[in-house]
Amino acid sequence: MSLNSSSPAAVIVLAAGAGTRMKSSLPKVLHSIGGRSLVGHALDAAVSLKPEHLVAVVRHERERVVEHLLAHNSDLVIADQDEIPGTGRAVEQGLEAIGSVSGTVVVTYGDVPLLTPETLTALVTEHQNAGNAVTVLSANVPDATGYGRIVRDDSGLVTQIVEHKDALKVAEETGDSTLVDISEINSGIYAFDGEVLSQSLAQVTTDNVQGEKYLTDVLGLAREAGGRVAAYVTDDLMEVEGVNDRVQLATLGAELNRRVAERWMRSGVTIVDPSTTWIDVDVELAQDVTIKPNTQLHGTTTIANGATIGPDTTLNDVQVGENSTVRRTVATQAIIGPGSNVGPFTYIRPGTVLGEHGKIGAFYETKNVNIGRGAKLSHLGYAGDADIGENTNIGCGNITANYDGVNKHRTTIGAEVRTGSNTVFTAPVEIGDGAYTAAGAVVRKNVPPGALTMNAVDQRIIEDWVLERRAGSAAAEAAQKARDKS
């Protein structure tokens, strides 16, 4: 098949349905898989055709859906479906929004997220090369229950689409199960000749049991007018599967994730356990990245060459540098420099920037902090609203006390600083390069470079305090036994 197709005049994405089977306050097309809404996937596939007009037809939760659509693609034309139901009416109003068109018009749906640009391009190419009036995207399935059947003549052209219930009715009345046995089904995705589509829709009525204006009626009208009606068969049934409920949402989400993981593995990424690894479609991974089990990579996360992520790690919009290790960590909107080490059990909040060869260790939380090259925050602490210089070592249990109850304040710690365990920095405060803090220090004033700061309070011991104040307790009994032995 030649691939010399031209761009279509329009692509119309139908996104007007309520999606009641989702049982959700969120419109169906706004539910997401792979980090992108269902309709976002559909729009991206449509954009790949480079149509002259890209139209979305909306109705249910209009304002909410339109806001999302325009945020995803500001060049989109919005068409409103009126009270007349049916896909035919939706397409008719999509055409009205852009005026008369000459050329190919593609119709697709906002709840078919796995449809690829390659398949849409092949559909348009087949349609244009064959000079068809209508080309329907079809697929062969092992069980066609519930689907409309594609009926072809001896030459292979499409004569009609028979709905499942109608095929059963014919079989019951005649004893002929030919229609029921057809395995080729209608996806509901079409390429039309624009003029044929407009003229045919004007003739379609709502005179049927459902009282709807059916898009499928266009096929019969086009054929009656002498137009060629054909089908392009995709080998990938999942591409034409729609989402009607949360079971299908999960099924297609898992299938999309499987495909994304497989693509990255074939590109040189090691994914130890694909079944427990979730990777959004906008994530970027370099060669020789290793992803360990129970890892989720979301948003625009990017992982550079040689980095190891996981196990048990979730990254949202995080940049990870070359040869870094991030394990048992939750991180959002952060930058982790090359050769760095993060985790385990680390919580990295937005605005964290970890420099090259830096470390954020076990049970540490960071937020809005710049950590210099080679600096280490190893154990059991919190760093928020802070700047930490190169090669500084922050001791166990250190805290930047950044909030005074009304405002947040910043802590600045210089390069080559060494802080003792359980130091508290009461912001705003600055620690000069090369300074030290003693264990248990509460730093309320700026510390000059090279100085030692400490809270010089002598240790006080009160003999027999437990025996007098906690008489009868287990501690008192233990103390008494120890005294008796001495």
NUTI-961890 format. One line per 10 residues: number of its first residue (from 1); for each residue y, x, z of N, C-alpha, C. Coordinates in steps of 0.001 Angstrom, whole numbers. Each point is the difference from the previous one (the first is absolute). Example, Ala and Ser with C-alpha at 12.3 -4.5 7.8 and 13.67 -1.06 7.14 Angstrom:
1	-5690/13190/7800/1190/-890/0/1200/900/0; 1050/-350/-720/1190/820/60/1090/-770/730 .
This chain:
1	-1197/839/0/1197/-839/0/1241/870/0; 926/-294/-891/1256/728/-51/829/-302/1237; 778/966/439/858/-200/1164/1461/93/-400; 324/-573/-1152/1362/72/-510/770/-1282/297; -188/-582/1172/689/-1239/330/1457/282/325; 838/-994/-289/1400/94/383/200/-725/1312; 1125/263/652/265/-638/1285/158/-1499/-183; -504/-792/925/137/-1457/-120/1436/-451/198; 288/-1173/-539/1337/-570/195/215/-374/1461; -1064/-452/656/134/-412/1400/-1339/65/705 .
11	70/253/1289/-1137/-199/891/443/-987/1064; -762/-1066/154/309/-1022/991/-1045/78/1108; 470/241/1222/-879/88/1166/154/-1287/795; -1078/-740/157/29/-1271/713/-184/237/1496; 1011/-383/775/-18/254/1445/568/-1184/761; -283/-1213/-481/603/-1201/583/-883/-709/1003; -1280/343/64/-954/-756/803/197/158/1495; -438/-1019/744/128/27/1458/-1088/833/661; -1157/111/-632/-1085/782/586/-470/-578/1321; -246/-1312/27/-336/-667/1258/-1288/510/620 .
21	-922/489/-830/-1279/478/553/143/1296/786; 1158/673/-137/227/1187/824/227/-382/1465; 427/-1274/205/329/-470/1353/940/984/696; 1172/177/-627/930/1024/459/1435/-471/-173; 874/400/913/1428/-259/-157/620/935/-1030; -721/1057/-336/467/941/-1025/-475/-482/-1361; 902/-126/-988/-441/-403/-1345/-1113/895/-509; -958/-603/-686/-1187/745/-413/339/1278/-750; 930/-84/-958/268/1166/-850/649/1141/766; 472/-268/1236/603/1062/806/-999/688/915 .
31	-1206/-531/108/-1043/744/708/-272/1295/-763; -445/1005/705/-100/1313/-632/-1383/617/120; -310/846/-952/-1146/901/74/469/1356/-518; -553/1048/550/364/1338/-455/1460/335/194; 655/-650/980/1386/314/278/989/-638/-947; -425/-974/-781/875/-648/-970/-371/-1481/-54; 1002/-861/-173/-284/-1433/-73/-835/-317/-1224; -690/-1150/59/-790/-433/-1151/878/-110/-1237; 1156/-628/147/887/-157/-1155/610/1333/-402; 145/913/939/482/1340/-352/-962/722/-918 .
41	-1301/-126/289/-1011/573/-897/104/-622/-1385; 154/-1340/-46/83/-692/-1283/1233/429/-785; 1122/136/674/1232/417/-682/-121/1414/-543; -615/889/761/-130/1388/-463/-877/90/-1237; -1067/-795/-30/-837/-26/-1202/785/-546/-1180; 799/-1037/235/792/-603/-1070/1053/963/-525; 652/719/888/1050/946/-407/-550/1077/-925; -1286/343/181/-600/1055/-831/25/-356/-1480; 91/-1288/-333/53/-427/-1400/1389/179/-614; 985/294/848/1391/157/-438/497/-1216/-787 .
51	-145/-1184/592/423/-1207/-709/1521/-94/-89; 463/-736/-998/1440/-245/-116/492/-836/1175; -818/-953/413/328/-855/1148/-1181/-11/963; 303/144/1290/-1012/-159/1042/434/-1164/864; -830/-1033/59/364/-1259/650/-993/-310/1109; 511/-460/1125/-854/-515/1070/363/-1455/235; -1015/-861/13/212/-1426/236/-324/-294/1460; 945/-617/717/-135/-200/1438/242/-1462/358; -459/-359/1190/298/-1336/566/-191/14/1511; -1257/177/456/-286/-38/1435/717/1141/718 .
61	704/-335/1112/754/1001/773/879/842/-939; 744/-696/-848/720/663/-1079/865/1172/470; 877/-233/978/945/1046/395/-712/1236/521; -1025/-226/765/-752/1123/574/-704/796/-1086; -607/-718/-947/-716/670/-1078/963/717/-927; 1115/-644/-342/974/610/-918/590/1266/607; 300/-26/1285/531/1203/652/-964/1178/-147; -1276/-282/201/-1007/1052/-143/-119/460/-1445; -16/-934/-926/-148/347/-1418/1136/895/-477; 1229/-358/330/1147/766/-480/99/1351/700 .
71	-480/82/1241/-44/1304/671/-1004/910/-686; -1055/-597/-540/-1029/786/-687/453/382/-1409; 697/-914/-665/448/252/-1371/1282/-783/-248; 1119/697/17/1301/-673/-108/280/-538/-1394; -766/433/-1009/213/-474/-1371/-764/-1286/-308; -652/-526/982/-843/-1174/-192/841/-1243/-271; -479/-852/-904/600/-1309/-231/-766/-1019/843; 723/-791/789/-618/-999/860/81/-1365/-678; -1148/-676/-73/-53/-1368/-535/-557/-914/1080; 569/-1181/130/-423/-955/1016/-844/-1096/-616 .
81	-1186/-191/557/-828/-1110/-459/459/-1286/690; 130/-1079/-779/448/-1260/569/-1180/-781/572; 207/-1316/168/-1024/-804/661/-1194/-315/-895; 98/287/-1293/-1125/-243/-898/-1037/1100/228; -1209/-351/423/-987/1033/332/-718/537/-1230; -651/1142/187/-845/564/-1044/497/1327/-521; -967/826/-410/343/1316/-528/756/-101/-1319; -280/-1040/-768/733/-175/-1242/1473/-209/241; 318/-815/995/1404/-236/343/638/1272/543; -724/763/807/550/1248/541/363/961/-1121 .
91	-897/144/-990/287/892/-1122/1165/-539/-825; 49/-1307/-187/1091/-613/-758/1349/321/641; 69/-71/1319/1264/293/665/296/1495/21; -1052/820/-24/223/1433/-167/641/314/-1333; -457/-690/-1052/592/191/-1329/1438/-513/-45; 252/-1129/652/1356/-547/18/989/949/657; -474/790/942/894/918/716/486/1146/-882; -729/295/-1081/389/1128/-873/366/-458/-1406; -125/-1302/-279/320/-483/-1338/-1160/217/-957; 234/-315/-1256/-1059/132/-996/-373/1463/-190 .
101	-1290/250/-194/-483/1363/-199/-854/55/-1257; 34/1141/-634/-837/241/-1168/-819/1243/274; -1290/-162/27/-879/1114/322/-1032/-433/1009; -620/969/626/-1090/-281/937/541/-368/1376; -598/-1045/567/300/-395/1376/-1295/102/806; 19/801/1047/-1159/172/873/205/-846/1248; -1035/-712/396/44/-801/1229/-1040/543/968; 457/309/1192/-912/494/1035/394/-627/1332; -607/445/1095/137/-680/1279/388/964/1118; 703/-552/981/441/811/1122/-1043/234/1059 .
111	-1215/-528/-198/-1054/177/1000/-1224/702/-576; 209/769/-1077/-1091/756/-641/362/1485/97; -282/631/1140/560/1322/283/-710/1182/-648; -1240/-183/-471/-739/1144/-538/106/124/-1515; 731/-900/-639/198/81/-1440/767/1269/-333; -542/822/-912/578/1312/-277/883/-15/-1238; 935/933/-81/797/145/-1218/-861/228/-1237; -1107/725/164/-862/299/-1142/-604/-1283/-587; -434/-899/876/-591/-1252/-483/1053/-893/-646; 1165/-88/595/1071/-796/-608/391/559/-1364 .
121	88/1308/-98/334/622/-1282/-1064/-292/-1045; -1265/72/406/-1096/-290/-934/43/-1455/-459; 349/-914/902/128/-1411/-365/1088/-197/-1049; 1151/599/230/1116/-143/-942/-335/648/-1334; -645/1146/41/-369/698/-1230/-965/-835/-839; -1028/-541/641/-957/-856/-696/706/-1215/-588; 872/-588/770/726/-1192/-450/838/291/-1243; 741/1083/46/916/304/-1106/-741/518/-1227; -989/851/198/-737/553/-1141/-782/-1075/-752; -493/-999/738/-787/-1058/-630/859/-1134/-540 .
131	1282/15/310/874/-1064/-450/-325/-1337/636; -369/26/1273/-409/-1226/675/1197/-859/393; -223/-1294/68/987/-906/584/-112/36/1522; -1245/92/471/-271/100/1433/-1170/948/204; 131/865/995/-1131/839/402/-165/-150/1510; -1170/-428/423/-275/-187/1417/-790/1191/515; 369/457/1183/-765/1059/650/-1203/-645/693; -1193/449/-350/-1207/-587/553/-869/1074/632; -1049/-452/685/-954/923/623/-1343/-685/82; -1050/791/-7/-1355/-528/171/-423/179/1452 .
141	-550/-1077/571/-369/17/1410/-1441/-456/161; -677/480/1018/-1387/-440/224/-93/-1451/453; 1036/-488/682/14/-1396/456/1373/-576/-321; 50/-912/-968/1275/-549/-462/411/-1259/746; -637/-295/1096/337/-1199/766/1480/-15/368; 659/-1094/-335/1411/-157/345/970/489/-1055; -498/711/-1001/874/565/-1022/-10/-848/-1272; 1103/40/-750/37/-583/-1325/-786/863/-971; -821/-623/-870/-854/734/-934/727/209/-1333; -155/1179/-565/519/304/-1333/-1047/-441/-1033 .
151	367/-937/-861/-903/-481/-1050/449/592/-1329; -905/682/-679/309/667/-1267/-758/-672/-1151; 561/156/-1202/-728/-469/-1185/-863/1129/-546; -633/-227/-1138/-926/985/-565/704/1299/-387; 1297/-84/-256/745/1209/-377/525/754/1214; -196/-570/1184/442/665/1221/1360/-440/488; 671/-869/-745/1300/-494/446/-180/-1063/1078; 1041/-160/818/-52/-949/1103/308/-1402/-514; -892/-946/291/240/-1392/-399/573/-827/1138; -401/321/1210/515/-746/1144/-342/720/1302 .
161	668/-431/1059/-344/433/1349/-445/-1242/762; -1225/31/500/-576/-1157/696/-78/304/1493; 657/-840/793/-27/196/1441/-1409/-244/538; -294/616/1143/-1348/-43/566/-491/-1434/215; 854/-830/589/-431/-1372/296/-276/-775/-1288; 756/317/-1061/-243/-680/-1274/-1303/473/-640; -302/1305/165/-1264/529/-520/-1183/-654/711; 116/-203/1308/-1067/-671/758/-168/-1457/-449; 1136/-649/-252/-54/-1393/-421/-738/-149/-1333; 295/918/-956/-676/-35/-1297/-1494/220/181 .
171	-353/939/869/-1419/287/234/-716/-1206/599; 665/-700/924/-608/-1176/622/-179/-1135/-1001; 994/-179/-886/-32/-1128/-932/-928/238/-1181; -114/1253/-428/-771/293/-1218/-1276/762/259; -113/592/1176/-1165/847/276/114/1375/-628; 1156/284/-625/226/1286/-657/850/881/917; -571/1091/475/700/880/951/677/1185/-687; 205/-86/-1315/582/1131/-741/1336/435/585; 871/-967/279/1318/349/533/-105/605/1404; -869/-568/809/-183/521/1367/-523/1427/-30 .
181	-811/317/-987/-638/1316/-60/903/1090/-545; 1174/-355/-508/923/1022/-517/471/885/1142; -64/1294/-211/397/949/1049/1391/573/-205; 608/-254/-1165/1348/516/-265/1022/-996/553; 876/505/871/914/-906/700/1459/329/-321; 840/-1006/192/1435/114/-242/696/594/1224; 767/1061/-205/746/608/1106/1308/-725/265; 478/-773/-995/1310/-645/121/1144/899/-419; -325/1200/-467/1013/956/-459/-23/4/-1529; 1182/-112/-619/65/-189/-1446/1072/866/-638 .
191	-207/239/-1306/1064/468/-884/203/-1096/-1045; 1243/-450/-159/323/-1066/-939/975/498/-1060; -69/-602/-1159/1117/81/-922/1111/-872/584; 1200/572/162/1063/-701/702/376/-1330/-618; 92/-48/-1326/377/-1241/-656/-1091/-1053/132; -1256/415/-148/-1114/-924/178/-6/-557/1419; 255/867/967/3/-427/1401/1072/-1057/243; 1220/262/-467/1100/-938/216/-283/-1343/-656; -442/30/-1259/-264/-1234/-735/-1145/-791/634; -1031/696/436/-1151/-686/580/332/-606/1358 .
201	740/734/831/345/-522/1322/819/-1280/-105; 804/-104/-1046/796/-1215/-187/-889/-1216/-241; -1242/243/-437/-928/-1098/-284/-955/-296/1151; -84/913/946/-923/-183/1118/535/-1067/946; -844/-912/426/404/-1070/906/-694/162/1350; 332/-898/907/-656/-35/1320/-989/-1154/79; -435/-467/-1160/-920/-1136/-53/-1430/466/258; -278/292/1246/-1334/433/399/-212/-372/1459; -1221/218/479/-354/-422/1361/908/639/1040; 336/1261/-191/808/720/982/1494/-278/-160 .
211	390/-573/-1115/1422/-234/-245/772/1287/-180; -664/1025/-539/618/1312/-164/166/341/-1478; 930/904/-246/202/506/-1349/-812/1294/-121; -1149/-88/-688/-937/1115/-37/392/1017/-1072; -16/1261/375/227/1065/-978/-1162/108/-978; -1205/-320/469/-1179/103/-869/75/-951/-1197; 806/-1066/110/145/-921/-1129/628/675/-1209; 745/1082/245/648/720/-1106/-1043/563/-965; -1151/396/523/-1016/609/-866/-471/-987/-1063; -283/-1243/410/-447/-995/-959/1076/-341/-1012 .
221	1240/-128/461/1102/-315/-907/235/1125/-998; -98/1245/481/191/1135/-900/-1090/43/-1058; -1223/-296/407/-1113/-5/-951/158/-1134/-1019; 405/-1184/460/220/-1126/-903/1082/306/-1035; 962/814/385/1092/360/-907/-387/1141/-940; -1248/431/79/-475/1048/-889/104/1397/566; 370/118/1262/122/1320/618/-1349/563/407; -47/1310/94/-1240/690/376/-18/150/1517; -1045/-509/650/-138/75/1451/-1226/852/308; 210/1055/752/-1078/953/268/11/400/1469 .
231	-980/798/369/-92/490/1376/-216/1506/-7; 619/665/968/-253/1420/230/-772/112/1303; -1170/612/-53/-891/52/1163/228/1294/780; 276/-135/1284/61/1169/865/-1357/203/663; -400/1263/140/-1271/316/652/120/6/1521; 1224/-131/492/240/134/1434/420/-1357/573; -953/-730/545/285/-1329/527/1037/37/1117; -12/1044/827/909/50/1140/1463/-6/-428; 276/457/-1228/1381/14/-467/582/-1390/-158; -837/-973/-255/511/-1347/-242/-250/-932/1180 .
241	-485/548/1109/-219/-804/1201/1336/-285/683; 221/-1248/345/1202/-378/727/-281/-143/1483; 1085/-82/778/-102/-171/1446/379/-1436/332; -928/-742/587/263/-1371/422/-80/-179/1509; -733/892/680/-101/-93/1452/-110/1407/580; -108/74/1288/18/1315/653/-1300/766/-192; -1068/-715/-283/-1251/682/-322/161/776/-1299; 565/-660/-1016/226/688/-1273/1045/1095/141; 990/-213/870/1005/1042/250/-670/1266/528; -904/-165/952/-706/1149/564/-932/637/-1022 .
251	-668/-827/-796/-934/522/-996/718/843/-1036; 1113/-516/-531/742/758/-1008/711/1199/620; 424/-140/1259/605/1141/680/-980/1151/143; -1242/-330/379/-1026/1033/135/-347/617/-1347; -47/-830/-1040/-309/522/-1332/1130/896/-511; 1230/-405/217/1120/853/-400/-56/1329/736; -270/-50/1297/-63/1236/775/-1131/899/-484; -1137/-612/-346/-1119/792/-526/417/729/-1277; 721/-693/-857/429/609/-1255/1034/1101/224; 909/-242/933/1001/1026/310/-675/1246/563 .
261	-923/-192/945/-703/1145/594/-798/752/-1052; -675/-731/-869/-785/656/-1045/899/817/-926; 1153/-549/-344/924/738/-876/439/1311/655; 308/-54/1293/436/1235/663/-1142/1004/131; -1203/-474/278/-1125/930/95/-249/696/-1334; 126/-737/-1092/-186/607/-1323/1151/930/-359; 1093/-77/765/1144/891/-231/-20/1223/905; -1057/143/800/-130/1204/813/263/-176/1472; 29/-1243/480/190/-268/1423/-1360/-272/644; -232/596/1162/-1223/-274/752/243/-1159/951 .
271	-743/-1079/-171/46/-1139/918/-1382/-106/631; -81/380/1255/-1295/126/657/-719/-1341/88; 732/-1052/317/-609/-1326/124/912/-1033/-660; -163/-242/-1298/872/-951/-697/-21/-1400/606; -1096/-385/638/-101/-1361/531/933/-236/1183; 433/1061/674/919/-151/1136/1367/612/-283; 265/302/-1252/1268/602/-402/783/-992/-849; 1257/-247/366/849/-946/-723/1237/725/-511; 230/-107/-1304/1084/737/-640/817/-971/-844; 1277/-152/324/867/-878/-780/234/563/-1394 .
281	400/-876/-910/114/394/-1403/1148/973/-256; 998/51/884/1134/900/-205/-155/1342/714; -1111/211/660/-267/1283/668/-294/1065/-1053; 448/1229/262/-254/1122/-903/-761/1099/734; -1110/446/-605/-846/1030/599/-164/1160/-969; 88/1220/517/-184/1188/-827/-1467/421/-6; -316/937/-859/-1363/537/-29/-337/676/1322; -1275/-55/325/-544/671/1184/523/-559/1313; 548/-1183/-41/251/-737/1238/-1339/-532/510; -153/-7/1319/-1203/-554/617/396/-1174/884 .
291	-642/-1143/-237/250/-1196/797/-1258/-299/806; 109/20/1306/-1146/-244/875/-93/-1485/369; -1124/-420/587/-243/-1438/220/1075/-703/832; 78/-1318/-230/905/-884/745/1462/413/-145; 380/272/-1230/1379/399/-299/645/-1047/-893; 1261/-333/297/779/-928/-825/1285/693/-447; 214/16/-1297/1200/614/-575/792/-1106/-684; 1190/-270/518/759/-1156/-455/1350/391/-596; 579/-963/-717/1348/169/-531/92/1110/-1014; 1027/835/150/252/1102/-933/-434/1338/585 .
301	-1026/-13/816/-511/1238/594/-406/992/-1093; 343/1270/210/-410/1066/-919/-670/1112/795; -1124/470/-512/-773/1053/669/-117/1176/-960; 449/1179/428/18/1177/-864/-1343/730/16; -127/931/-910/-1233/746/-240/-556/616/1277; -1306/-198/198/-701/676/1088/140/-636/1363; 749/-1084/125/162/-637/1302/-1251/-780/373; -219/-147/1302/-1113/-787/525/560/-1114/864; -391/-1234/-319/510/-1169/718/-1177/-728/632; 143/-319/1285/-1041/-715/714/-910/938/764 .
311	-966/-613/698/-340/-1429/-12/964/-840/822; -178/-1335/-102/693/-967/861/1512/174/-68; 540/-20/-1213/1416/272/-203/618/-1056/-902; 1232/-419/343/748/-944/-819/1376/577/-292; 302/158/-1286/1292/541/-424/728/-1027/-860; 1253/-284/349/836/-915/-763/1244/745/-483; 147/147/-1307/1182/659/-573/210/1389/613; -1038/792/-8/34/1340/606/-219/1057/-1071; 753/1103/84/-214/1149/-873/-728/1077/794; -1127/443/-531/-785/1045/666/-52/1217/-909 .
321	386/1160/530/61/1228/-786/-1355/659/-200; 5/1017/-820/-1228/712/-342/-692/568/1237; -1332/-129/-27/-876/631/1000/287/-449/1425; 581/-1159/154/207/-551/1338/-1224/-790/439; -104/-199/1310/-1073/-805/573/612/-1090/860; -395/-1244/-268/488/-1139/774/-1210/-811/426; -281/-64/1284/-1205/-687/462/312/-934/1161; -679/-1137/-19/152/-1027/1037/1475/-227/330; 743/-358/-1022/1448/-119/92/462/-1284/-671; 1038/-605/573/718/-1094/-652/1408/497/-278 .
331	415/-20/-1266/1303/544/-373/678/-914/-1013; 1314/-115/123/784/-851/-891/1295/707/-383; 302/6/-1294/1270/525/-519/328/1361/616; -892/934/-228/145/1335/568/-325/1048/-1048; 403/1242/294/-302/1140/-867/-738/1041/827; -1159/388/-482/-820/1007/671/-68/1207/-917; 552/1115/435/145/1173/-851/-1306/710/-297; 27/911/-970/-1203/753/-384/-587/775/1173; -1328/47/32/-691/799/1001/135/-505/1414; 393/-1241/171/204/-550/1335/-1275/-633/543 .
341	26/-251/1291/-1156/-573/685/473/-1150/876; -561/-1185/-227/410/-1184/746/-1237/-684/573; 88/-386/1281/-1072/-732/648/-826/876/913; -989/-634/644/-396/-1406/-101/824/-917/893; -108/-1302/-257/626/-1038/806/1514/180/64; 594/96/-1176/1428/256/-134/672/-1198/-652; 1183/-342/490/770/-1131/-519/1318/535/-539; 119/-17/-1324/1196/542/-647/796/-1152/-584; 1203/-188/506/843/-1120/-405/1024/440/-1045; 705/-963/-595/915/332/-1105/1031/1063/359 .
351	311/814/-999/1011/1041/162/-518/1319/516; -1303/120/206/-571/1269/447/-155/944/-1188; 505/1221/156/-166/1045/-1008/-595/1214/695; -1239/334/-360/-687/1143/591/31/1147/-989; 554/1125/408/152/1140/-886/-1316/710/-305; 83/934/-924/-1161/769/-439/-682/683/1183; -1323/-88/14/-833/616/1048/350/-510/1395; 515/-1221/77/297/-592/1299/-1195/-729/569; 154/-482/1231/-1103/-702/661/542/-1132/862; -626/-1165/-123/201/-1096/938/-1387/-379/480 .
361	-257/211/1290/-1369/-57/484/-399/-1292/660; -979/112/877/-684/-1155/568/917/-848/865; -81/-1325/-214/727/-973/805/1503/274/15; 524/280/-1181/1442/231/-128/612/-1117/-830; 1227/-398/359/755/-978/-780/1318/625/-424; 353/-187/-1267/1273/528/-501/733/-1099/-763; 1333/114/-19/818/-961/-728/1346/642/-312; 411/-46/-1271/1325/479/-395/242/1414/532; -942/885/-327/77/1361/527/-245/995/-1132; 790/1081/-6/-180/1101/-942/-630/1168/743 .
371	-1173/404/-454/-763/1044/686/-74/1201/-937; 524/1121/443/133/1176/-849/-1320/672/-336; 88/917/-935/-1167/745/-467/-697/694/1164; -1312/-199/110/-793/692/1016/148/-535/1407; 782/-1050/197/158/-563/1341/-1242/-796/385; -241/-72/1310/-1213/-651/491/337/-973/1122; -469/-1239/-173/59/-1019/1036/-1455/-395/240; -642/645/947/-1462/-24/31/-623/-1125/794; 581/-410/1132/-755/-914/869/896/-1012/699; -429/-1247/-18/416/-1004/982/1509/-96/184 .
381	734/-305/-1059/1445/-67/146/649/-967/-952; 1330/-71/105/802/-837/-875/1235/771/-440; 227/17/-1311/1206/603/-555/666/-1026/-898; 1174/-465/406/725/-982/-792/1460/367/-96; 593/-219/-1185/1407/317/-228/294/1447/401; -716/918/-647/101/1405/399/-73/917/-1217; 542/1213/205/-139/1099/-956/-616/1166/748; -1100/511/-531/-740/1067/664/-94/1176/-957; 408/1176/442/113/1168/-866/-1328/668/-322; 71/996/-885/-1181/718/-462/-704/722/1135 .
391	-1328/-50/-72/-883/755/904/196/-324/1470; 588/-1133/275/136/-439/1392/-1314/-607/466; -342/253/1258/-1213/-559/587/391/-976/1098; -332/-1268/-206/311/-1042/973/-1222/-204/886; 185/152/1302/-1119/-45/935/-585/-1388/188; -1123/-37/684/-726/-1249/240/845/-959/827; 8/-1267/-418/669/-1023/784/1503/-41/-146; 580/672/-995/1452/-7/-191/472/-1328/-583; 1204/-409/410/572/-1259/-464/1475/196/-302; 436/-541/-1138/1430/-110/-239/421/-1396/439 .
401	776/-86/1074/467/-1283/518/1239/-385/-805; -213/-711/-1102/1064/-194/-991/785/-1294/184; -414/-884/920/628/-1317/94/576/-191/1397; 1300/-337/57/645/-186/1302/76/-1462/421; -705/-854/-721/22/-1422/286/918/-770/-920; 894/718/-686/917/-624/-951/-49/709/-1342; 92/1331/39/70/781/-1227/-1081/1068/-50; -340/400/-1239/-913/1119/-201/831/1280/-135; -522/1104/556/685/1289/-57/-967/1070/-502; 565/1082/-507/-803/1008/-663/-176/1244/876 .
411	-1185/593/-122/-311/1275/658/-122/1071/-1067; 620/1148/239/-98/1127/-931/-625/1175/733; -1134/448/-505/-718/1134/589/-50/1093/-1054; 435/1197/329/135/1078/-973/-1316/629/-419; 123/1130/-686/-1170/736/-468/-567/885/1103; -1304/231/-80/-702/903/921/175/-389/1462; 147/-1265/257/108/-496/1372/-1396/-207/567; -151/207/1320/-1255/-257/698/295/-956/1152; -664/-1141/4/268/-984/1044/-1224/-159/883; 223/-64/1305/-1091/-153/948/-546/-1423/15 .
421	-1177/-158/572/-638/-1314/71/882/-999/736; -41/-1253/-498/695/-1109/634/1518/185/71; 555/656/-1009/1455/76/-98/536/-1301/-582; 1092/-495/578/675/-1194/-507/1395/399/-475; 300/-307/-1249/1323/282/-562/814/-1290/10; 1031/-57/828/821/-1194/134/1139/82/-1005; -173/-683/-1105/947/83/-1107/1325/-721/347; 1122/493/-604/81/1100/-967/10/1349/709; -794/923/-548/-78/1323/587/-420/991/-1074; 463/1266/153/-339/1049/-951/-621/1180/731 .
431	-1082/527/-603/-695/1165/542/177/1134/-1006; 573/1104/415/292/1102/-903/-1240/749/-448; 130/767/-1069/-1110/792/-533/-561/922/1077; -1327/107/3/-657/957/891/19/-374/1456; 465/-1186/371/59/-400/1404/-1370/-434/497; -142/-42/1324/-1210/-464/662/363/-1135/958; -967/-901/211/122/-964/1095/-1216/157/892; 209/-167/1285/-1096/116/956/-781/-1305/68; -1220/90/517/-828/-1193/137/707/-1025/879; -28/-1260/-447/587/-1080/775/1506/-82/-62 .
441	636/771/-886/1462/-3/-68/505/-1314/-579; 1094/-482/566/730/-1128/-562/1320/556/-503; 137/66/-1328/1139/694/-607/1091/-1021/-299; 1109/101/745/1113/-929/-166/1230/676/-600; 10/1329/8/1140/752/-513/-463/942/-1109; 915/354/-884/-322/945/-1067/-473/1331/573; -976/597/-682/-568/1273/437/387/1077/-1012; 628/1092/431/426/1062/-929/-1205/713/-612; 187/663/-1134/-1081/783/-595/-552/1027/985; -1288/129/41/-655/1017/820/-31/-282/1479 .
451	491/-1162/442/38/-311/1427/-1289/-704/433; -231/21/1320/-1080/-774/607/630/-1122/805; -473/-1218/-215/487/-1107/822/-1139/-534/839; 349/-328/1285/-1009/-509/906/682/-847/1049; -755/-850/656/509/-773/1119/-514/661/1265; 846/811/651/-432/853/1117/-14/-789/1303; -1098/-669/270/-196/-718/1259/-1272/556/635; 125/505/1233/-1167/570/654/-1073/-1057/211; -1251/429/-137/-1119/-896/255/-106/-245/1498; -89/-1259/386/-63/-376/1414/-1395/-519/324 .
461	-591/453/1098/-1329/-430/418/102/-661/1368; -484/-1231/129/-3/-726/1266/-1439/-49/493; -288/801/998/-1355/84/533/-433/-1345/599; -1294/-320/-178/-646/-1171/606/615/-1338/-429; 727/-13/-1101/648/-1261/-453/-1045/-1067/-311; -1101/388/-656/-1019/-977/-372/-698/-541/1243; -318/908/933/-681/-454/1213/855/-970/801; 1331/195/-15/891/-861/770/365/-1275/-747; 283/117/-1286/510/-1148/-766/-1088/-785/-734; -1161/607/-190/-1085/-673/-720/-1287/42/816 .
471	153/-175/1268/-1164/50/907/-1038/-1034/-418; -1277/422/10/-1087/-889/-373/-303/-47/-1482; 847/631/-798/-246/0/-1448/-1049/1044/-353; -533/-107/-1219/-982/969/-468/625/1386/-59; 1278/56/-395/678/1299/-49/114/607/1395; 299/-835/977/118/502/1376/-1341/493/513; -1048/-731/-329/-1329/433/437/-366/1337/-623; 305/174/-1315/-307/1257/-669/809/1138/602; 1273/-269/301/850/1030/590/-518/403/1384; -457/-975/772/-478/297/1335/-1276/849/-55 .
481	-895/-364/-954/-1221/787/-144/321/1434/-379; 977/176/-897/372/1352/-422/574/801/1171; 799/-686/844/582/675/1164/-1088/389/1008; -986/-905/140/-1067/279/974/-825/1183/-424; -124/243/-1306/-791/1122/-490/751/1322/146; 1313/-72/24/802/1235/14/87/598/1388 .
